[in-house]
Amino acid sequence: MGASKLNILVVDSDPGVRARFLQRFVRSGFNAHEADTAAEAYRILGQHDLDTVVIDLESMGREALGLIRFARERRRPAEVIVLTGPTTVSRAIEAMKLGVFDDLLVPVDLEALTQRIRAAARFRSERLLKKR
């Protein structure tokens, strides 16, 4: 991880949520990307070495699980944090089985999410060092 900026991706169909998250993450020193569709998220995942991906399960629907698999099966897997609500409990359970780092209940406290992103990036960095 070192002194370099953390690369994160926020996947949510709500432009207001994405804007609020990105504003906070950029202020926190992250290199933040955003996607409003699964197709855009796949494109960004294919182009960048991301530390952490934050996916809103509600807005991405069933496509969220495919995104999680894709992020986790890369040569340098990203850690995934999912945002869950009362209508996404079964999907959250499936996401946990796919190895997501954490799930947070919406509405999300941005400070807590920022701390979880940092923890996920540390975990990823340690995991990648062990693979060497």
N, C-alpha and C positions, 0 to 999 in steps of 0.2 A: 504494500500500500504506500509506504513512504510518504514523501511530501507532495506527491502528485495529487491532483484533484480526483475525487471519486466520480466515476461515470455512472449515472443513473438514468433510468427510463421510467417515466410515468405513463401508464396506459389507462385512460379513462375517457369516456365519450363526452363528458361534460366539460365544455371549454372554461367555465368559471372555476371548476375544481382544479383543472390542469394549471390555469394561470396562477391561482393561489399557491398551489404546491410548488410550481417552478420558481415563483418569486421568492419563496422561503428558502428553497434549496440553493438557488444561486447566491442568496445572501449568506448561506451557510458554507459557501465555497465549493459547492458541487458543480460538476459539468452535467447539466440536466438536459435530457431529451424528452420529447413528448410524442405521444401517438393517440389518435382518437379512434382508430380502428385496429383490428387484429392485423390486417394487411400491412398497415404502416408500422406496427410494432415488429412484425417479422422482418421488414426491410431494415429497420434500425438495428435489430438484433443481429442481422447478417452483416452489417457494416461496421459495428463498433464492439469493442471489448468492454462490456458493461460489468460493473461490480454488482449492482443491485437493480432489480426491476420491481416496480410497485404496480400491481394490477388490481383494478376495481372489479371484483367478481360480478357485481350486479350489472354494470354497464357493458361488460364484455361477454356476458352470457356463457354459453357452452364453449365458445372460442377461447375463453380464459385457460381452460385446461390444456389445450393444444399449445398455447403460448408458454405455459409453465414447462411442459415437456421439452419444447424447443430450447428454452433458456437453460434448462438443467442438463440437457444432453450435448451441449456444445463441448468442444475440446477444452475450453476454459469456461466452465459453467458459471452463470451469474446466479447469485442468491436472489430469491424471490420473496417478496412480502405481498400478501394479498389483503385487500380491504374487504371486509365482510359485513353483511347486514342480516336481519332476520329472515329474509327470503333466500339467502345463499348458504344456509347452514350445511346442506348436503354437499354442495359444491366445495365448500371450505374443507370438509372432511376429505373429499377426493383430492383436493389440492395438498393437504398435509401428507397424504399417502405418496404424493409425487415428490415430496422432499422440500416443500417451501420452508423458508427460514422462519417465518412468523406470519400470524394473521392478526389483524387489528380490526376492531369493531368501528363502524362508522356511526356517528361523525368522529373523525380522527383528530386527535390532538396533534398538531403539527410538530411540537417539540418532541413528543414521544416518538412520532414517526421518524423524525430526523435522527434521534438517538438509535432507533432500531436499524436505520440504514447504515449508520456508522458501525454498529455491532455486526451487521451482516457482511459489510465489506471487510472487517477484521477477520471474521470467520473464513470468508472466501480466501483472503490472502494467506492465512495459515494453512488452509486446505491445499492451496496450490503449491505452497512451499514444500509440503509433505510429499506431494506427487513427484517432485524432482528426483 
